[in-house]
Amino acid sequence: MGNTSFTVNDGDRFRRGTGYACYKKLGAHIRREGGKMGVRFCLWAPNAQRVAVITSATGWDEDQGA
């Protein structure tokens, strides 16, 4: 599948508005990793003070898994 990590270069391109393929890395993507199926979630939020992924697995609690 290639490199799925969001790199410094990806961030630079995204900021400049030339990151046309960033959709391949940002957001939620179902994938197999370490022999297990799961969802990899990546976002670019350089000034965020806090980020939470809230799901039924966390009981819809933003503080779980932080």
mmCIF file of the N, C-alpha and C atoms, coordinates in Angstrom:
data_MODEL
# 
_entry.id   MODEL 
# 
loop_
_atom_site.group_PDB 
_atom_site.id 
_atom_site.type_symbol 
_atom_site.label_atom_id 
_atom_site.label_alt_id 
_atom_site.label_comp_id 
_atom_site.label_asym_id 
_atom_site.label_entity_id 
_atom_site.label_seq_id 
_atom_site.pdbx_PDB_ins_code 
_atom_site.Cartn_x 
_atom_site.Cartn_y 
_atom_site.Cartn_z 
_atom_site.occupancy 
_atom_site.B_iso_or_equiv 
_atom_site.pdbx_formal_charge 
_atom_site.auth_seq_id 
_atom_site.auth_comp_id 
_atom_site.auth_asym_id 
_atom_site.auth_atom_id 
_atom_site.pdbx_PDB_model_num 
ATOM 1   N N  . MET A 1 1  ? 0.817   -1.202 0.000  1.00 0.00 ? 1  MET A N  1 
ATOM 2   C CA . MET A 1 1  ? 0.000   0.000  0.000  1.00 0.00 ? 1  MET A CA 1 
ATOM 3   C C  . MET A 1 1  ? 0.853   1.256  0.000  1.00 0.00 ? 1  MET A C  1 
ATOM 4   N N  . GLY A 1 2  ? 2.124   1.124  0.252  1.00 0.00 ? 2  GLY A N  1 
ATOM 5   C CA . GLY A 1 2  ? 2.984   2.295  0.267  1.00 0.00 ? 2  GLY A CA 1 
ATOM 6   C C  . GLY A 1 2  ? 3.031   2.931  1.631  1.00 0.00 ? 2  GLY A C  1 
ATOM 7   N N  . ASN A 1 3  ? 3.680   4.070  1.698  1.00 0.00 ? 3  ASN A N  1 
ATOM 8   C CA . ASN A 1 3  ? 3.821   4.785  2.962  1.00 0.00 ? 3  ASN A CA 1 
ATOM 9   C C  . ASN A 1 3  ? 2.503   5.474  3.310  1.00 0.00 ? 3  ASN A C  1 
ATOM 10  N N  . THR A 1 4  ? 1.902   5.076  4.424  1.00 0.00 ? 4  THR A N  1 
ATOM 11  C CA . THR A 1 4  ? 0.631   5.667  4.829  1.00 0.00 ? 4  THR A CA 1 
ATOM 12  C C  . THR A 1 4  ? 0.802   6.722  5.914  1.00 0.00 ? 4  THR A C  1 
ATOM 13  N N  . SER A 1 5  ? 2.034   6.964  6.346  1.00 0.00 ? 5  SER A N  1 
ATOM 14  C CA . SER A 1 5  ? 2.280   7.989  7.368  1.00 0.00 ? 5  SER A CA 1 
ATOM 15  C C  . SER A 1 5  ? 2.235   9.368  6.736  1.00 0.00 ? 5  SER A C  1 
ATOM 16  N N  . PHE A 1 6  ? 1.681   10.323 7.456  1.00 0.00 ? 6  PHE A N  1 
ATOM 17  C CA . PHE A 1 6  ? 1.638   11.709 7.003  1.00 0.00 ? 6  PHE A CA 1 
ATOM 18  C C  . PHE A 1 6  ? 2.965   12.346 7.380  1.00 0.00 ? 6  PHE A C  1 
ATOM 19  N N  . THR A 1 7  ? 3.767   12.692 6.401  1.00 0.00 ? 7  THR A N  1 
ATOM 20  C CA . THR A 1 7  ? 5.130   13.165 6.630  1.00 0.00 ? 7  THR A CA 1 
ATOM 21  C C  . THR A 1 7  ? 5.194   14.695 6.689  1.00 0.00 ? 7  THR A C  1 
ATOM 22  N N  . VAL A 1 8  ? 6.350   15.192 7.068  1.00 0.00 ? 8  VAL A N  1 
ATOM 23  C CA . VAL A 1 8  ? 6.589   16.642 7.070  1.00 0.00 ? 8  VAL A CA 1 
ATOM 24  C C  . VAL A 1 8  ? 6.389   17.194 5.666  1.00 0.00 ? 8  VAL A C  1 
ATOM 25  N N  . ASN A 1 9  ? 6.873   16.478 4.663  1.00 0.00 ? 9  ASN A N  1 
ATOM 26  C CA . ASN A 1 9  ? 6.699   16.927 3.278  1.00 0.00 ? 9  ASN A CA 1 
ATOM 27  C C  . ASN A 1 9  ? 5.229   16.973 2.895  1.00 0.00 ? 9  ASN A C  1 
ATOM 28  N N  . ASP A 1 10 ? 4.442   15.993 3.353  1.00 0.00 ? 10 ASP A N  1 
ATOM 29  C CA . ASP A 1 10 ? 3.001   16.014 3.090  1.00 0.00 ? 10 ASP A CA 1 
ATOM 30  C C  . ASP A 1 10 ? 2.380   17.261 3.706  1.00 0.00 ? 10 ASP A C  1 
ATOM 31  N N  . GLY A 1 11 ? 2.756   17.588 4.936  1.00 0.00 ? 11 GLY A N  1 
ATOM 32  C CA . GLY A 1 11 ? 2.236   18.772 5.608  1.00 0.00 ? 11 GLY A CA 1 
ATOM 33  C C  . GLY A 1 11 ? 2.593   20.045 4.865  1.00 0.00 ? 11 GLY A C  1 
ATOM 34  N N  . ASP A 1 12 ? 3.817   20.121 4.371  1.00 0.00 ? 12 ASP A N  1 
ATOM 35  C CA . ASP A 1 12 ? 4.243   21.292 3.595  1.00 0.00 ? 12 ASP A CA 1 
ATOM 36  C C  . ASP A 1 12 ? 3.405   21.445 2.332  1.00 0.00 ? 12 ASP A C  1 
ATOM 37  N N  . ARG A 1 13 ? 3.217   20.332 1.616  1.00 0.00 ? 13 ARG A N  1 
ATOM 38  C CA . ARG A 1 13 ? 2.411   20.377 0.386  1.00 0.00 ? 13 ARG A CA 1 
ATOM 39  C C  . ARG A 1 13 ? 0.959   20.738 0.698  1.00 0.00 ? 13 ARG A C  1 
ATOM 40  N N  . PHE A 1 14 ? 0.415   20.163 1.783  1.00 0.00 ? 14 PHE A N  1 
ATOM 41  C CA . PHE A 1 14 ? -0.964  20.448 2.169  1.00 0.00 ? 14 PHE A CA 1 
ATOM 42  C C  . PHE A 1 14 ? -1.134  21.937 2.477  1.00 0.00 ? 14 PHE A C  1 
ATOM 43  N N  . ARG A 1 15 ? -0.197  22.501 3.218  1.00 0.00 ? 15 ARG A N  1 
ATOM 44  C CA . ARG A 1 15 ? -0.250  23.917 3.590  1.00 0.00 ? 15 ARG A CA 1 
ATOM 45  C C  . ARG A 1 15 ? -0.151  24.825 2.366  1.00 0.00 ? 15 ARG A C  1 
ATOM 46  N N  . ARG A 1 16 ? 0.664   24.427 1.387  1.00 0.00 ? 16 ARG A N  1 
ATOM 47  C CA . ARG A 1 16 ? 0.828   25.222 0.164  1.00 0.00 ? 16 ARG A CA 1 
ATOM 48  C C  . ARG A 1 16 ? -0.334  25.044 -0.807 1.00 0.00 ? 16 ARG A C  1 
ATOM 49  N N  . GLY A 1 17 ? -1.181  24.053 -0.554 1.00 0.00 ? 17 GLY A N  1 
ATOM 50  C CA . GLY A 1 17 ? -2.301  23.792 -1.451 1.00 0.00 ? 17 GLY A CA 1 
ATOM 51  C C  . GLY A 1 17 ? -1.938  22.918 -2.627 1.00 0.00 ? 17 GLY A C  1 
ATOM 52  N N  . THR A 1 18 ? -0.800  22.218 -2.526 1.00 0.00 ? 18 THR A N  1 
ATOM 53  C CA . THR A 1 18 ? -0.375  21.343 -3.624 1.00 0.00 ? 18 THR A CA 1 
ATOM 54  C C  . THR A 1 18 ? -0.372  19.870 -3.212 1.00 0.00 ? 18 THR A C  1 
ATOM 55  N N  . GLY A 1 19 ? -0.968  19.564 -2.077 1.00 0.00 ? 19 GLY A N  1 
ATOM 56  C CA . GLY A 1 19 ? -1.011  18.182 -1.588 1.00 0.00 ? 19 GLY A CA 1 
ATOM 57  C C  . GLY A 1 19 ? -2.205  17.453 -2.164 1.00 0.00 ? 19 GLY A C  1 
ATOM 58  N N  . TYR A 1 20 ? -2.200  17.243 -3.467 1.00 0.00 ? 20 TYR A N  1 
ATOM 59  C CA . TYR A 1 20 ? -3.358  16.690 -4.166 1.00 0.00 ? 20 TYR A CA 1 
ATOM 60  C C  . TYR A 1 20 ? -3.670  15.245 -3.792 1.00 0.00 ? 20 TYR A C  1 
ATOM 61  N N  . ALA A 1 21 ? -2.717  14.531 -3.233 1.00 0.00 ? 21 ALA A N  1 
ATOM 62  C CA . ALA A 1 21 ? -2.947  13.128 -2.876 1.00 0.00 ? 21 ALA A CA 1 
ATOM 63  C C  . ALA A 1 21 ? -3.062  12.930 -1.365 1.00 0.00 ? 21 ALA A C  1 
ATOM 64  N N  . CYS A 1 22 ? -3.200  14.014 -0.610 1.00 0.00 ? 22 CYS A N  1 
ATOM 65  C CA . CYS A 1 22 ? -3.284  13.890 0.854  1.00 0.00 ? 22 CYS A CA 1 
ATOM 66  C C  . CYS A 1 22 ? -4.496  13.093 1.300  1.00 0.00 ? 22 CYS A C  1 
ATOM 67  N N  . TYR A 1 23 ? -5.523  13.025 0.455  1.00 0.00 ? 23 TYR A N  1 
ATOM 68  C CA . TYR A 1 23 ? -6.704  12.240 0.806  1.00 0.00 ? 23 TYR A CA 1 
ATOM 69  C C  . TYR A 1 23 ? -6.355  10.769 1.007  1.00 0.00 ? 23 TYR A C  1 
ATOM 70  N N  . LYS A 1 24 ? -5.237  10.328 0.423  1.00 0.00 ? 24 LYS A N  1 
ATOM 71  C CA . LYS A 1 24 ? -4.814  8.934  0.576  1.00 0.00 ? 24 LYS A CA 1 
ATOM 72  C C  . LYS A 1 24 ? -4.281  8.657  1.977  1.00 0.00 ? 24 LYS A C  1 
ATOM 73  N N  . LYS A 1 25 ? -3.916  9.707  2.716  1.00 0.00 ? 25 LYS A N  1 
ATOM 74  C CA . LYS A 1 25 ? -3.344  9.536  4.050  1.00 0.00 ? 25 LYS A CA 1 
ATOM 75  C C  . LYS A 1 25 ? -4.215  10.120 5.146  1.00 0.00 ? 25 LYS A C  1 
ATOM 76  N N  . LEU A 1 26 ? -4.932  11.212 4.867  1.00 0.00 ? 26 LEU A N  1 
ATOM 77  C CA . LEU A 1 26 ? -5.758  11.857 5.885  1.00 0.00 ? 26 LEU A CA 1 
ATOM 78  C C  . LEU A 1 26 ? -7.133  11.214 5.955  1.00 0.00 ? 26 LEU A C  1 
ATOM 79  N N  . GLY A 1 27 ? -7.734  11.270 7.129  1.00 0.00 ? 27 GLY A N  1 
ATOM 80  C CA . GLY A 1 27 ? -9.058  10.694 7.312  1.00 0.00 ? 27 GLY A CA 1 
ATOM 81  C C  . GLY A 1 27 ? -8.968  9.265  7.817  1.00 0.00 ? 27 GLY A C  1 
ATOM 82  N N  . ALA A 1 28 ? -10.056 8.544  7.679  1.00 0.00 ? 28 ALA A N  1 
ATOM 83  C CA . ALA A 1 28 ? -10.140 7.163  8.159  1.00 0.00 ? 28 ALA A CA 1 
ATOM 84  C C  . ALA A 1 28 ? -9.993  6.199  6.990  1.00 0.00 ? 28 ALA A C  1 
ATOM 85  N N  . HIS A 1 29 ? -9.137  5.209  7.160  1.00 0.00 ? 29 HIS A N  1 
ATOM 86  C CA . HIS A 1 29 ? -8.898  4.215  6.120  1.00 0.00 ? 29 HIS A CA 1 
ATOM 87  C C  . HIS A 1 29 ? -8.882  2.823  6.736  1.00 0.00 ? 29 HIS A C  1 
ATOM 88  N N  . ILE A 1 30 ? -9.747  1.945  6.231  1.00 0.00 ? 30 ILE A N  1 
ATOM 89  C CA . ILE A 1 30 ? -9.761  0.558  6.689  1.00 0.00 ? 30 ILE A CA 1 
ATOM 90  C C  . ILE A 1 30 ? -8.542  -0.131 6.099  1.00 0.00 ? 30 ILE A C  1 
ATOM 91  N N  . ARG A 1 31 ? -7.800  -0.845 6.953  1.00 0.00 ? 31 ARG A N  1 
ATOM 92  C CA . ARG A 1 31 ? -6.571  -1.492 6.482  1.00 0.00 ? 31 ARG A CA 1 
ATOM 93  C C  . ARG A 1 31 ? -6.180  -2.637 7.400  1.00 0.00 ? 31 ARG A C  1 
ATOM 94  N N  . ARG A 1 32 ? -5.302  -3.465 6.907  1.00 0.00 ? 32 ARG A N  1 
ATOM 95  C CA . ARG A 1 32 ? -4.727  -4.547 7.706  1.00 0.00 ? 32 ARG A CA 1 
ATOM 96  C C  . ARG A 1 32 ? -3.348  -4.099 8.155  1.00 0.00 ? 32 ARG A C  1 
ATOM 97  N N  . GLU A 1 33 ? -3.106  -4.215 9.451  1.00 0.00 ? 33 GLU A N  1 
ATOM 98  C CA . GLU A 1 33 ? -1.807  -3.851 10.001 1.00 0.00 ? 33 GLU A CA 1 
ATOM 99  C C  . GLU A 1 33 ? -1.468  -4.834 11.108 1.00 0.00 ? 33 GLU A C  1 
ATOM 100 N N  . GLY A 1 34 ? -0.298  -5.424 11.053 1.00 0.00 ? 34 GLY A N  1 
ATOM 101 C CA . GLY A 1 34 ? 0.099   -6.409 12.052 1.00 0.00 ? 34 GLY A CA 1 
ATOM 102 C C  . GLY A 1 34 ? -0.794  -7.633 12.040 1.00 0.00 ? 34 GLY A C  1 
ATOM 103 N N  . GLY A 1 35 ? -1.343  -7.969 10.876 1.00 0.00 ? 35 GLY A N  1 
ATOM 104 C CA . GLY A 1 35 ? -2.203  -9.134 10.752 1.00 0.00 ? 35 GLY A CA 1 
ATOM 105 C C  . GLY A 1 35 ? -3.630  -8.910 11.214 1.00 0.00 ? 35 GLY A C  1 
ATOM 106 N N  . LYS A 1 36 ? -3.973  -7.700 11.620 1.00 0.00 ? 36 LYS A N  1 
ATOM 107 C CA . LYS A 1 36 ? -5.319  -7.408 12.112 1.00 0.00 ? 36 LYS A CA 1 
ATOM 108 C C  . LYS A 1 36 ? -5.964  -6.317 11.269 1.00 0.00 ? 36 LYS A C  1 
ATOM 109 N N  . MET A 1 37 ? -7.269  -6.458 11.057 1.00 0.00 ? 37 MET A N  1 
ATOM 110 C CA . MET A 1 37 ? -8.015  -5.424 10.351 1.00 0.00 ? 37 MET A CA 1 
ATOM 111 C C  . MET A 1 37 ? -8.371  -4.325 11.343 1.00 0.00 ? 37 MET A C  1 
ATOM 112 N N  . GLY A 1 38 ? -8.351  -3.114 10.866 1.00 0.00 ? 38 GLY A N  1 
ATOM 113 C CA . GLY A 1 38 ? -8.695  -1.986 11.714 1.00 0.00 ? 38 GLY A CA 1 
ATOM 114 C C  . GLY A 1 38 ? -8.861  -0.737 10.884 1.00 0.00 ? 38 GLY A C  1 
ATOM 115 N N  . VAL A 1 39 ? -8.934  0.377  11.549 1.00 0.00 ? 39 VAL A N  1 
ATOM 116 C CA . VAL A 1 39 ? -9.073  1.666  10.876 1.00 0.00 ? 39 VAL A CA 1 
ATOM 117 C C  . VAL A 1 39 ? -7.929  2.559  11.322 1.00 0.00 ? 39 VAL A C  1 
ATOM 118 N N  . ARG A 1 40 ? -7.217  3.084  10.357 1.00 0.00 ? 40 ARG A N  1 
ATOM 119 C CA . ARG A 1 40 ? -6.154  4.052  10.654 1.00 0.00 ? 40 ARG A CA 1 
ATOM 120 C C  . ARG A 1 40 ? -6.739  5.434  10.403 1.00 0.00 ? 40 ARG A C  1 
ATOM 121 N N  . PHE A 1 41 ? -6.595  6.317  11.379 1.00 0.00 ? 41 PHE A N  1 
ATOM 122 C CA . PHE A 1 41 ? -7.144  7.662  11.270 1.00 0.00 ? 41 PHE A CA 1 
ATOM 123 C C  . PHE A 1 41 ? -6.020  8.674  11.404 1.00 0.00 ? 41 PHE A C  1 
ATOM 124 N N  . CYS A 1 42 ? -5.927  9.587  10.467 1.00 0.00 ? 42 CYS A N  1 
ATOM 125 C CA . CYS A 1 42 ? -4.876  10.595 10.481 1.00 0.00 ? 42 CYS A CA 1 
ATOM 126 C C  . CYS A 1 42 ? -5.487  11.954 10.166 1.00 0.00 ? 42 CYS A C  1 
ATOM 127 N N  . LEU A 1 43 ? -5.081  12.965 10.905 1.00 0.00 ? 43 LEU A N  1 
ATOM 128 C CA . LEU A 1 43 ? -5.512  14.312 10.598 1.00 0.00 ? 43 LEU A CA 1 
ATOM 129 C C  . LEU A 1 43 ? -4.332  15.261 10.707 1.00 0.00 ? 43 LEU A C  1 
ATOM 130 N N  . TRP A 1 44 ? -4.464  16.398 10.070 1.00 0.00 ? 44 TRP A N  1 
ATOM 131 C CA . TRP A 1 44 ? -3.444  17.437 10.126 1.00 0.00 ? 44 TRP A CA 1 
ATOM 132 C C  . TRP A 1 44 ? -4.069  18.607 10.856 1.00 0.00 ? 44 TRP A C  1 
ATOM 133 N N  . ALA A 1 45 ? -3.644  18.828 12.077 1.00 0.00 ? 45 ALA A N  1 
ATOM 134 C CA . ALA A 1 45 ? -4.183  19.910 12.898 1.00 0.00 ? 45 ALA A CA 1 
ATOM 135 C C  . ALA A 1 45 ? -3.044  20.492 13.724 1.00 0.00 ? 45 ALA A C  1 
ATOM 136 N N  . PRO A 1 46 ? -2.128  21.214 13.082 1.00 0.00 ? 46 PRO A N  1 
ATOM 137 C CA . PRO A 1 46 ? -0.909  21.660 13.762 1.00 0.00 ? 46 PRO A CA 1 
ATOM 138 C C  . PRO A 1 46 ? -1.140  22.586 14.952 1.00 0.00 ? 46 PRO A C  1 
ATOM 139 N N  . ASN A 1 47 ? -2.275  23.261 15.009 1.00 0.00 ? 47 ASN A N  1 
ATOM 140 C CA . ASN A 1 47 ? -2.533  24.178 16.114 1.00 0.00 ? 47 ASN A CA 1 
ATOM 141 C C  . ASN A 1 47 ? -3.576  23.659 17.102 1.00 0.00 ? 47 ASN A C  1 
ATOM 142 N N  . ALA A 1 48 ? -3.971  22.412 16.932 1.00 0.00 ? 48 ALA A N  1 
ATOM 143 C CA . ALA A 1 48 ? -4.992  21.850 17.817 1.00 0.00 ? 48 ALA A CA 1 
ATOM 144 C C  . ALA A 1 48 ? -4.430  21.671 19.222 1.00 0.00 ? 48 ALA A C  1 
ATOM 145 N N  . GLN A 1 49 ? -5.208  22.019 20.201 1.00 0.00 ? 49 GLN A N  1 
ATOM 146 C CA . GLN A 1 49 ? -4.819  21.789 21.586 1.00 0.00 ? 49 GLN A CA 1 
ATOM 147 C C  . GLN A 1 49 ? -5.276  20.413 22.042 1.00 0.00 ? 49 GLN A C  1 
ATOM 148 N N  . ARG A 1 50 ? -6.278  19.867 21.356 1.00 0.00 ? 50 ARG A N  1 
ATOM 149 C CA . ARG A 1 50 ? -6.806  18.562 21.735 1.00 0.00 ? 50 ARG A CA 1 
ATOM 150 C C  . ARG A 1 50 ? -7.539  17.963 20.547 1.00 0.00 ? 50 ARG A C  1 
ATOM 151 N N  . VAL A 1 51 ? -7.433  16.659 20.414 1.00 0.00 ? 51 VAL A N  1 
ATOM 152 C CA . VAL A 1 51 ? -8.145  15.919 19.376 1.00 0.00 ? 51 VAL A CA 1 
ATOM 153 C C  . VAL A 1 51 ? -8.712  14.668 20.017 1.00 0.00 ? 51 VAL A C  1 
ATOM 154 N N  . ALA A 1 52 ? -9.934  14.302 19.656 1.00 0.00 ? 52 ALA A N  1 
ATOM 155 C CA . ALA A 1 52 ? -10.550 13.086 20.189 1.00 0.00 ? 52 ALA A CA 1 
ATOM 156 C C  . ALA A 1 52 ? -11.255 12.354 19.062 1.00 0.00 ? 52 ALA A C  1 
ATOM 157 N N  . VAL A 1 53 ? -11.105 11.060 19.037 1.00 0.00 ? 53 VAL A N  1 
ATOM 158 C CA . VAL A 1 53 ? -11.870 10.210 18.128 1.00 0.00 ? 53 VAL A CA 1 
ATOM 159 C C  . VAL A 1 53 ? -12.912 9.527  19.004 1.00 0.00 ? 53 VAL A C  1 
ATOM 160 N N  . ILE A 1 54 ? -14.155 9.879  18.790 1.00 0.00 ? 54 ILE A N  1 
ATOM 161 C CA . ILE A 1 54 ? -15.236 9.409  19.651 1.00 0.00 ? 54 ILE A CA 1 
ATOM 162 C C  . ILE A 1 54 ? -16.028 8.353  18.886 1.00 0.00 ? 54 ILE A C  1 
ATOM 163 N N  . THR A 1 55 ? -16.124 7.152  19.458 1.00 0.00 ? 55 THR A N  1 
ATOM 164 C CA . THR A 1 55 ? -16.817 6.037  18.808 1.00 0.00 ? 55 THR A CA 1 
ATOM 165 C C  . THR A 1 55 ? -17.607 5.251  19.846 1.00 0.00 ? 55 THR A C  1 
ATOM 166 N N  . SER A 1 56 ? -18.351 4.280  19.360 1.00 0.00 ? 56 SER A N  1 
ATOM 167 C CA . SER A 1 56 ? -19.065 3.395  20.280 1.00 0.00 ? 56 SER A CA 1 
ATOM 168 C C  . SER A 1 56 ? -18.077 2.599  21.128 1.00 0.00 ? 56 SER A C  1 
ATOM 169 N N  . ALA A 1 57 ? -16.874 2.348  20.619 1.00 0.00 ? 57 ALA A N  1 
ATOM 170 C CA . ALA A 1 57 ? -15.856 1.602  21.372 1.00 0.00 ? 57 ALA A CA 1 
ATOM 171 C C  . ALA A 1 57 ? -15.381 2.382  22.600 1.00 0.00 ? 57 ALA A C  1 
ATOM 172 N N  . THR A 1 58 ? -15.518 3.697  22.584 1.00 0.00 ? 58 THR A N  1 
ATOM 173 C CA . THR A 1 58 ? -15.124 4.514  23.736 1.00 0.00 ? 58 THR A CA 1 
ATOM 174 C C  . THR A 1 58 ? -16.340 4.925  24.559 1.00 0.00 ? 58 THR A C  1 
ATOM 175 N N  . GLY A 1 59 ? -17.493 4.335  24.254 1.00 0.00 ? 59 GLY A N  1 
ATOM 176 C CA . GLY A 1 59 ? -18.710 4.704  24.965 1.00 0.00 ? 59 GLY A CA 1 
ATOM 177 C C  . GLY A 1 59 ? -19.145 6.121  24.657 1.00 0.00 ? 59 GLY A C  1 
ATOM 178 N N  . TRP A 1 60 ? -18.731 6.636  23.489 1.00 0.00 ? 60 TRP A N  1 
ATOM 179 C CA . TRP A 1 60 ? -19.027 7.989  23.056 1.00 0.00 ? 60 TRP A CA 1 
ATOM 180 C C  . TRP A 1 60 ? -18.467 9.031  24.035 1.00 0.00 ? 60 TRP A C  1 
ATOM 181 N N  . ASP A 1 61 ? -17.382 8.657  24.725 1.00 0.00 ? 61 ASP A N  1 
ATOM 182 C CA . ASP A 1 61 ? -16.751 9.519  25.724 1.00 0.00 ? 61 ASP A CA 1 
ATOM 183 C C  . ASP A 1 61 ? -15.450 10.058 25.155 1.00 0.00 ? 61 ASP A C  1 
ATOM 184 N N  . GLU A 1 62 ? -15.337 11.349 24.992 1.00 0.00 ? 62 GLU A N  1 
ATOM 185 C CA . GLU A 1 62 ? -14.141 11.938 24.396 1.00 0.00 ? 62 GLU A CA 1 
ATOM 186 C C  . GLU A 1 62 ? -12.907 11.809 25.270 1.00 0.00 ? 62 GLU A C  1 
ATOM 187 N N  . ASP A 1 63 ? -13.068 11.498 26.542 1.00 0.00 ? 63 ASP A N  1 
ATOM 188 C CA . ASP A 1 63 ? -11.923 11.367 27.428 1.00 0.00 ? 63 ASP A CA 1 
ATOM 189 C C  . ASP A 1 63 ? -11.359 9.952  27.482 1.00 0.00 ? 63 ASP A C  1 
ATOM 190 N N  . GLN A 1 64 ? -12.050 8.972  26.923 1.00 0.00 ? 64 GLN A N  1 
ATOM 191 C CA . GLN A 1 64 ? -11.559 7.603  26.929 1.00 0.00 ? 64 GLN A CA 1 
ATOM 192 C C  . GLN A 1 64 ? -10.433 7.452  25.909 1.00 0.00 ? 64 GLN A C  1 
ATOM 193 N N  . GLY A 1 65 ? -9.391  6.756  26.289 1.00 0.00 ? 65 GLY A N  1 
ATOM 194 C CA . GLY A 1 65 ? -8.288  6.496  25.378 1.00 0.00 ? 65 GLY A CA 1 
ATOM 195 C C  . GLY A 1 65 ? -7.400  7.687  25.121 1.00 0.00 ? 65 GLY A C  1 
ATOM 196 N N  . ALA A 1 66 ? -7.557  8.741  25.878 1.00 0.00 ? 66 ALA A N  1 
ATOM 197 C CA . ALA A 1 66 ? -6.742  9.954  25.665 1.00 0.00 ? 66 ALA A CA 1 
ATOM 198 C C  . ALA A 1 66 ? -5.364  9.770  26.270 1.00 0.00 ? 66 ALA A C  1 
# 
